[in-house]
C-alpha cells in the first residue's frame, strides 16, 4: 500500500558570522516567520579562539562555549502533533453531535509551533579581531 504521506524536502541555508568581543546577533534578519527549528554553529579548526552563545547579555563567562574545531547543534524538540488525525476526529464528532441533536463547532485546533528567533541569539568572542564561524539553519517544513 502506498504511503498517504507526501515527502517534503528539508530546506536549509548557511552563512558566516564575524564574531568579536562585542555580542553580535547570529542573524538580525531572521525572526519567527523564518521558521528555523534547528541550527548548527561551527567554530572552524583554523580559529584560535572559542566563541560563546547566549542572549543579548552574553559574555565569555555566561555563554555556552563553542570550542575551536567543534560544531554544536541547537534543536527544538516539537511535541508530536496529530494533525493527520484532526480531520477524521472532527468528522466523527460532527456525526455524533448531529445524530444527538447537538450543535457542533468544528474549528480545527491550531497547535503552535516553537521556532528560533535567530535575531535574539548572540555570539561573542574573547578577542576584538573577528572570529568567523559558520551557521547552518534548518527551516521547519510542516507549514
C-alpha positions as CSV (number, residue, x, y, z in Angstrom):
1,X,0.0,0.0,0.0
2,X,1.5,3.4,-1.0
3,X,2.1,5.9,1.8
4,X,-0.5,8.6,2.2
5,X,2.2,11.0,3.4
6,X,3.9,13.1,0.8
7,X,7.7,13.6,1.2
8,X,8.8,17.1,1.9
9,X,12.3,18.3,1.3
10,X,14.2,19.6,4.4
11,X,15.4,23.1,3.4
12,X,18.4,24.8,4.9
13,X,20.9,27.6,4.3
14,X,24.3,28.6,5.6
15,X,26.1,31.8,6.3
16,X,29.1,33.1,8.1
17,X,29.1,35.3,11.2
18,X,32.1,37.5,12.2
19,X,32.3,37.3,16.0
20,X,34.1,39.9,18.1
21,X,34.4,40.8,21.7
22,X,31.0,42.6,21.4
23,X,27.9,40.4,21.3
24,X,26.5,40.1,17.8
25,X,23.2,38.6,16.7
26,X,23.6,35.4,14.7
27,X,21.2,36.7,12.1
28,X,19.5,40.1,12.7
29,X,17.0,39.5,9.8
30,X,15.8,36.0,10.9
31,X,12.7,36.2,13.2
32,X,10.0,33.7,14.0
33,X,8.5,34.0,10.5
34,X,11.7,32.4,9.2
35,X,10.5,29.1,10.8
36,X,14.0,28.0,12.0
37,X,13.6,25.0,14.3
38,X,17.2,23.9,14.4
39,X,20.7,25.3,13.6
40,X,24.3,24.4,13.8
41,X,27.3,26.7,14.7
42,X,30.7,25.6,13.5
43,X,33.8,27.1,15.0
44,X,36.5,26.3,12.5
45,X,39.6,24.3,13.4
46,X,41.6,27.2,11.9
47,X,40.2,29.6,14.5
48,X,42.4,30.4,17.6
49,X,39.5,31.2,20.0
50,X,36.3,29.8,21.3
51,X,33.0,31.7,20.8
52,X,30.1,31.9,23.3
53,X,26.4,31.6,22.6
54,X,23.6,33.3,24.6
55,X,21.1,36.2,24.6
56,X,21.9,39.9,24.1
57,X,23.7,40.0,27.5
58,X,26.0,37.1,26.8
59,X,29.6,37.3,28.0
60,X,32.6,34.9,27.8
61,X,31.7,33.8,31.3
62,X,28.0,33.4,30.9
63,X,27.6,31.9,27.4
64,X,27.7,28.4,26.1
65,X,31.2,27.8,24.9
66,X,31.8,26.6,21.4
67,X,35.4,25.4,21.2
68,X,37.5,25.7,18.1
69,X,37.3,22.7,15.8
70,X,33.7,21.9,17.0
71,X,30.1,22.1,15.9
72,X,27.2,22.5,18.2
73,X,23.5,21.9,17.3
74,X,20.6,23.7,18.8
75,X,17.3,21.8,18.2
76,X,13.8,22.4,19.4
77,X,12.1,19.1,20.1
78,X,8.5,19.5,18.9
79,X,5.8,17.6,20.7
80,X,4.1,15.1,18.5
81,X,1.3,16.8,16.6
82,X,-1.5,14.6,15.3
83,X,-2.7,16.8,12.5
84,X,-3.4,13.8,10.3
85,X,-6.0,12.6,13.0
86,X,-7.7,16.0,13.4
87,X,-9.9,15.9,10.3
88,X,-11.3,12.4,10.8
89,X,-11.9,13.2,14.5
90,X,-13.8,16.4,13.7
91,X,-15.9,14.4,11.2
92,X,-16.8,11.8,13.8
93,X,-17.7,14.4,16.4
94,X,-19.9,16.2,13.9
95,X,-21.7,13.0,13.0
96,X,-22.3,12.0,16.6
97,X,-23.3,15.6,17.5
98,X,-25.8,15.8,14.6
99,X,-27.3,12.4,15.5
100,X,-27.8,13.6,19.1
101,X,-29.2,16.9,18.0
102,X,-26.3,18.9,19.3
103,X,-24.7,21.9,17.6
104,X,-21.0,21.1,16.9
105,X,-18.3,23.7,16.4
106,X,-15.7,22.1,14.2
107,X,-13.0,24.6,14.0
108,X,-9.6,22.9,13.8
109,X,-7.3,23.3,16.7
110,X,-4.3,25.5,15.8
111,X,-1.3,23.9,17.6
112,X,1.5,26.4,18.0
113,X,5.0,25.5,16.8
114,X,8.2,26.5,18.5
115,X,10.9,28.1,16.4
116,X,14.1,30.1,17.0
117,X,14.3,33.8,16.5
118,X,18.0,34.0,15.5
119,X,17.9,37.8,15.8
120,X,17.7,37.2,19.5
121,X,20.6,34.7,19.6
122,X,24.0,36.2,20.1
123,X,27.7,35.2,19.8
124,X,30.7,36.8,21.5
125,X,34.4,36.0,21.4
126,X,37.2,37.0,23.9
127,X,39.2,38.9,21.2
128,X,38.4,42.0,19.3
129,X,39.6,40.6,15.9
130,X,36.8,38.7,14.1
131,X,36.5,35.0,14.6
132,X,34.5,33.7,11.7
133,X,32.0,30.9,12.4
134,X,29.7,29.1,10.1
135,X,25.9,28.8,10.8
136,X,23.6,26.3,9.1
137,X,19.9,26.9,9.7
138,X,17.1,24.4,9.0
139,X,13.6,25.5,8.4
140,X,10.5,23.7,9.7
141,X,8.9,22.1,6.7
142,X,5.4,21.3,8.1
143,X,4.0,24.8,7.4
